[in-house]
Amino acid sequence: MLTLAWQAAALAQQGARARIYTCVDAAGRTLTSERPIPACLDRPQRIIDGVTGHLQGVLPPSYTDAEREEMARRQQALQAQKEAERERRYRERVLLTRYPTERAHQISRESAKESVQVVIAGAQARLEHLAQERQRLDAEMEFYAANPDSAPAALKRQIAANTQEMQDQQRFIDGKRAELARIDEQFDAELAELRALWARQQ
Protein backbone atom coordinates (compact mmCIF):
# COMPACT_ATOMS: atom_id res chain seq x y z
CA MET A 1 0.00 0.00 0.00
CA LEU A 2 2.86 2.35 0.92
CA THR A 3 4.61 1.37 -2.29
CA LEU A 4 1.60 2.39 -4.39
CA ALA A 5 1.36 5.72 -2.57
CA TRP A 6 5.07 6.38 -3.16
CA GLN A 7 4.74 5.55 -6.86
CA ALA A 8 1.75 7.87 -7.22
CA ALA A 9 3.67 10.68 -5.56
CA ALA A 10 6.67 10.07 -7.80
CA LEU A 11 4.53 10.14 -10.93
CA ALA A 12 2.87 13.37 -9.79
CA GLN A 13 6.26 14.94 -9.16
CA GLN A 14 7.51 13.75 -12.57
CA GLY A 15 4.38 15.17 -14.27
CA ALA A 16 4.88 18.49 -12.53
CA ARG A 17 8.45 18.67 -13.87
CA ALA A 18 7.57 17.37 -17.31
CA ARG A 19 7.08 20.83 -18.82
CA ILE A 20 10.23 22.68 -19.83
CA TYR A 21 10.10 26.29 -21.07
CA THR A 22 12.86 27.43 -23.38
CA CYS A 23 13.57 30.65 -25.25
CA VAL A 24 16.31 32.92 -26.57
CA ASP A 25 16.45 36.16 -24.59
CA ALA A 26 17.31 39.66 -25.82
CA ALA A 27 21.03 38.95 -25.30
CA GLY A 28 20.87 35.85 -27.50
CA ARG A 29 21.16 33.37 -24.65
CA THR A 30 19.13 30.18 -24.68
CA LEU A 31 17.29 29.87 -21.38
CA THR A 32 15.35 26.95 -19.95
CA SER A 33 13.11 26.66 -16.90
CA GLU A 34 10.31 24.59 -15.43
CA ARG A 35 8.22 27.77 -15.32
CA PRO A 36 7.60 30.61 -17.76
CA ILE A 37 10.82 32.60 -18.09
CA PRO A 38 10.50 36.26 -16.97
CA ALA A 39 13.35 37.37 -19.26
CA CYS A 40 11.35 36.14 -22.26
CA LEU A 41 7.92 37.55 -21.47
CA ASP A 42 8.22 39.76 -24.56
CA ARG A 43 8.89 36.84 -26.91
CA PRO A 44 7.50 33.34 -27.61
CA GLN A 45 8.59 30.51 -25.31
CA ARG A 46 8.64 26.92 -26.52
CA ILE A 47 7.09 24.37 -24.17
CA ILE A 48 8.94 21.05 -24.32
CA ASP A 49 7.84 17.72 -22.86
CA GLY A 50 10.51 17.04 -20.23
CA VAL A 51 10.22 13.29 -20.71
CA THR A 52 9.94 12.85 -24.47
CA GLY A 53 11.56 16.09 -25.63
CA HIS A 54 8.66 16.76 -27.98
CA LEU A 55 7.27 20.25 -28.51
CA GLN A 56 4.02 20.64 -26.55
CA GLY A 57 3.22 24.16 -27.63
CA VAL A 58 4.33 27.78 -27.65
CA LEU A 59 3.63 30.34 -24.95
CA PRO A 60 2.89 33.62 -26.74
CA PRO A 61 4.52 36.86 -25.60
CA SER A 62 2.91 38.87 -22.80
CA TYR A 63 2.31 42.32 -24.28
CA THR A 64 1.53 45.56 -22.49
CA ASP A 65 -1.78 47.31 -23.18
CA ALA A 66 0.03 49.84 -25.38
CA GLU A 67 1.76 47.07 -27.32
CA ARG A 68 -1.52 45.21 -27.83
CA GLU A 69 -3.18 48.41 -29.07
CA GLU A 70 -0.32 49.01 -31.50
CA MET A 71 -0.51 45.42 -32.76
CA ALA A 72 -4.27 45.77 -33.24
CA ARG A 73 -3.76 49.06 -35.10
CA ARG A 74 -1.19 47.47 -37.40
CA GLN A 75 -3.45 44.49 -38.00
CA GLN A 76 -6.35 46.79 -38.87
CA ALA A 77 -4.15 48.82 -41.21
CA LEU A 78 -2.95 45.64 -42.92
CA GLN A 79 -6.52 44.39 -43.27
CA ALA A 80 -7.62 47.74 -44.71
CA GLN A 81 -4.74 47.61 -47.18
CA LYS A 82 -5.70 44.11 -48.30
CA GLU A 83 -9.35 45.15 -48.66
CA ALA A 84 -8.36 48.20 -50.70
CA GLU A 85 -6.28 45.98 -52.98
CA ARG A 86 -9.20 43.58 -53.46
CA GLU A 87 -11.50 46.49 -54.27
CA ARG A 88 -8.97 47.92 -56.73
CA ARG A 89 -8.67 44.62 -58.59
CA TYR A 90 -12.45 44.20 -58.63
CA ARG A 91 -12.89 47.72 -60.00
CA GLU A 92 -10.32 47.04 -62.72
CA ARG A 93 -12.17 43.90 -63.79
CA VAL A 94 -15.46 45.82 -63.90
CA LEU A 95 -13.91 48.61 -65.97
CA LEU A 96 -12.41 46.20 -68.49
CA THR A 97 -15.69 44.33 -68.80
CA ARG A 98 -17.70 47.51 -69.24
CA TYR A 99 -15.24 49.21 -71.61
CA PRO A 100 -13.37 46.67 -73.73
CA THR A 101 -12.35 49.44 -76.18
CA GLU A 102 -11.77 53.19 -76.12
CA ARG A 103 -14.71 53.65 -78.48
CA ALA A 104 -17.03 51.95 -75.96
CA HIS A 105 -15.81 54.35 -73.30
CA GLN A 106 -16.38 57.37 -75.55
CA ILE A 107 -19.94 56.25 -76.32
CA SER A 108 -20.64 55.97 -72.59
CA ARG A 109 -19.23 59.46 -72.02
CA GLU A 110 -21.43 60.94 -74.73
CA SER A 111 -24.50 59.17 -73.33
CA ALA A 112 -23.82 60.44 -69.80
CA LYS A 113 -23.42 64.01 -71.05
CA GLU A 114 -26.39 63.92 -73.42
CA SER A 115 -29.05 63.81 -70.70
CA VAL A 116 -27.47 66.79 -68.95
CA GLN A 117 -27.15 68.70 -72.21
CA VAL A 118 -30.87 68.16 -72.90
CA VAL A 119 -31.71 69.66 -69.50
CA ILE A 120 -29.41 72.62 -70.19
CA ALA A 121 -31.06 73.21 -73.56
CA GLY A 122 -34.49 73.26 -71.91
CA ALA A 123 -33.30 75.71 -69.25
CA GLN A 124 -31.73 77.96 -71.89
CA ALA A 125 -34.98 77.98 -73.87
CA ARG A 126 -36.81 79.01 -70.70
CA LEU A 127 -34.22 81.73 -70.09
CA GLU A 128 -34.71 83.08 -73.61
CA HIS A 129 -38.48 83.14 -73.06
CA LEU A 130 -37.97 85.06 -69.82
CA ALA A 131 -35.70 87.52 -71.62
CA GLN A 132 -38.40 88.16 -74.22
CA GLU A 133 -40.96 88.61 -71.47
CA ARG A 134 -38.61 91.05 -69.77
CA GLN A 135 -38.41 93.13 -72.95
CA ARG A 136 -42.20 93.39 -72.91
CA LEU A 137 -42.25 94.38 -69.25
CA ASP A 138 -39.50 96.93 -69.76
CA ALA A 139 -41.46 98.40 -72.67
CA GLU A 140 -44.45 98.84 -70.36
CA MET A 141 -42.25 100.50 -67.77
CA GLU A 142 -41.23 103.08 -70.38
CA PHE A 143 -44.58 104.75 -69.80
CA TYR A 144 -43.49 105.42 -66.22
CA ALA A 145 -39.88 106.38 -66.95
CA ALA A 146 -40.36 109.87 -65.55
CA ASN A 147 -41.81 108.51 -62.31
CA PRO A 148 -41.15 104.74 -61.84
CA ASP A 149 -42.86 104.77 -58.44
CA SER A 150 -46.15 105.47 -60.20
CA ALA A 151 -46.00 102.16 -62.11
CA PRO A 152 -48.76 99.67 -61.20
CA ALA A 153 -47.93 97.29 -58.37
CA ALA A 154 -48.82 94.30 -60.58
CA LEU A 155 -46.23 95.40 -63.17
CA LYS A 156 -43.60 95.81 -60.48
CA ARG A 157 -44.35 92.33 -59.14
CA GLN A 158 -44.07 90.84 -62.64
CA ILE A 159 -40.68 92.49 -63.15
CA ALA A 160 -39.42 91.28 -59.75
CA ALA A 161 -40.65 87.74 -60.42
CA ASN A 162 -39.07 87.79 -63.87
CA THR A 163 -35.75 88.95 -62.44
CA GLN A 164 -35.79 86.24 -59.76
CA GLU A 165 -36.66 83.47 -62.20
CA MET A 166 -33.97 84.55 -64.66
CA GLN A 167 -31.40 84.44 -61.85
CA ASP A 168 -32.66 81.01 -60.75
CA GLN A 169 -32.48 79.67 -64.30
CA GLN A 170 -28.96 81.00 -64.76
CA ARG A 171 -27.80 79.39 -61.51
CA PHE A 172 -29.43 76.14 -62.59
CA ILE A 173 -27.65 76.26 -65.97
CA ASP A 174 -24.32 77.03 -64.29
CA GLY A 175 -24.83 74.04 -62.00
CA LYS A 176 -25.55 71.74 -64.94
CA ARG A 177 -22.47 73.01 -66.80
CA ALA A 178 -20.41 72.24 -63.71
CA GLU A 179 -21.94 68.75 -63.75
CA LEU A 180 -20.82 68.33 -67.37
CA ALA A 181 -17.30 69.31 -66.32
CA ARG A 182 -17.37 66.71 -63.52
CA ILE A 183 -18.54 64.04 -65.97
CA ASP A 184 -15.65 64.84 -68.29
CA GLU A 185 -13.23 64.81 -65.37
CA GLN A 186 -14.49 61.40 -64.25
CA PHE A 187 -14.30 59.91 -67.73
CA ASP A 188 -10.85 61.42 -68.31
CA ALA A 189 -9.58 59.73 -65.14
CA GLU A 190 -11.19 56.44 -66.15
CA LEU A 191 -9.70 56.66 -69.63
CA ALA A 192 -6.19 57.16 -68.26
CA GLU A 193 -6.64 54.10 -66.04
CA LEU A 194 -8.17 52.06 -68.85
CA ARG A 195 -5.33 52.84 -71.24
CA ALA A 196 -2.89 51.44 -68.69
CA LEU A 197 -5.06 48.33 -68.23
CA TRP A 198 -5.46 47.81 -71.98
CA ALA A 199 -1.68 48.11 -72.40
CA ARG A 200 -1.13 45.37 -69.78
CA GLN A 201 -3.44 43.05 -71.71
CA GLN A 202 -1.39 43.31 -74.90
Beta strands, then each sheet from edge to edge (+ up, - down):
strand 1: 19-24
strand 2: 30-33
strand 3: 45-49
strand 4: 55-59
sheet 1: 2+ 1- 3+ 4-
end
